[in-house]
């Protein structure tokens, strides 16, 4: 994550296994969620990847637990979460972690 503040900060780690359903709707919603998250108070950045097998990990970075809670409570985000449970994901896990230190190369 380029330009991140010095730790500590918080990470919301979302890992998921996709279904084969509605791939075009998923991509548009994922883009919209990234756009909305960037506007939220306390948002610091995001990194995301998904393999050909449908397994993906998205890590979003936040200033505080309160900023994560605010994102979780966003109405449009809640609608996307509901569709994810009903259509897009076979399974998912969400983990919240405090980042105490980091390293990078180069």
C-alpha positions in Angstrom: 0.0 0.0 0.0 1.8 3.1 -1.2 1.6 6.2 0.9 0.3 4.5 4.0 0.7 6.2 7.3 3.1 4.8 9.9 1.5 2.0 12.0 -0.6 1.4 13.9 -3.6 1.3 11.7 -6.3 -1.3 11.0 -6.8 -3.9 8.2 -10.1 -5.5 7.2 -9.1 -8.8 5.5 -11.9 -10.3 3.3 -11.2 -13.6 1.7 -13.9 -15.2 -0.5 -14.7 -18.0 -2.8 -16.8 -16.9 -5.7 -19.7 -18.7 -7.3 -20.1 -18.7 -11.1 -23.2 -16.5 -10.9 -23.5 -13.0 -12.4 -19.9 -12.2 -13.2 -20.6 -8.8 -14.9 -22.7 -7.6 -12.0 -20.0 -8.5 -9.5 -17.3 -6.6 -11.2 -19.4 -3.4 -11.5 -20.4 -3.7 -7.8 -16.8 -4.3 -6.7 -15.7 -1.2 -8.5 -18.5 0.8 -6.9 -17.6 -0.5 -3.4 -14.0 0.6 -3.9 -15.1 4.0 -5.1 -17.4 4.4 -2.0 -14.8 3.1 0.4 -12.3 5.7 -0.8 -14.7 8.5 0.2 -15.3 7.1 3.7 -13.6 8.9 6.7 -10.6 6.9 7.9 -10.1 5.0 4.7 -6.3 4.6 4.0 -6.1 2.2 1.0 -7.0 -1.2 -0.5 -5.2 -4.2 -2.1 -7.1 -6.9 -3.9 -6.5 -10.1 -5.9 -8.5 -13.0 -7.3 -7.3 -16.2 -8.8 -8.7 -18.1 -11.8 -10.3 -20.5 -9.4 -12.5 -17.7 -7.9 -10.6 -17.4 -4.6 -9.9 -13.8 -3.7 -8.5 -11.6 -0.9 -9.2 -7.9 -0.5 -7.5 -6.0 2.3 -8.7 -2.6 3.1 -6.8 -0.3 5.5 -8.4 2.1 8.0 -7.4 4.6 10.7 -9.7 3.1 13.4 -12.2 0.4 14.3 -14.9 3.2 14.2 -14.0 3.9 10.5 -14.4 0.2 9.7 -17.8 0.1 11.5 -18.9 3.1 9.5 -18.0 1.4 6.3 -19.8 -1.8 7.3 -22.9 0.3 8.1 -23.0 2.1 4.8 -26.4 1.4 3.2 -25.0 0.7 -0.4 -22.3 -1.5 1.1 -24.9 -3.5 3.1 -26.9 -4.1 -0.1 -23.8 -5.4 -1.8 -23.1 -7.6 1.2 -26.6 -9.1 0.9 -26.2 -9.9 -2.8 -22.8 -11.4 -2.0 -24.3 -13.8 0.5 -27.2 -14.6 -1.8 -25.5 -14.8 -5.3 -21.8 -14.1 -5.5 -20.0 -16.1 -2.8 -19.8 -19.8 -1.9 -18.0 -18.8 1.3 -16.2 -15.9 2.8 -14.3 -14.8 5.9 -13.7 -11.4 7.4 -10.9 -10.7 9.8 -10.1 -7.4 11.4 -6.5 -6.9 12.5 -4.4 -4.1 13.9 -1.2 -3.5 11.9 1.6 -2.8 14.4 4.5 -2.7 12.0 5.3 -3.2 8.4 8.3 -3.8 6.2 8.9 -3.4 2.5 11.4 -4.1 -0.3 12.9 -2.1 -2.0 
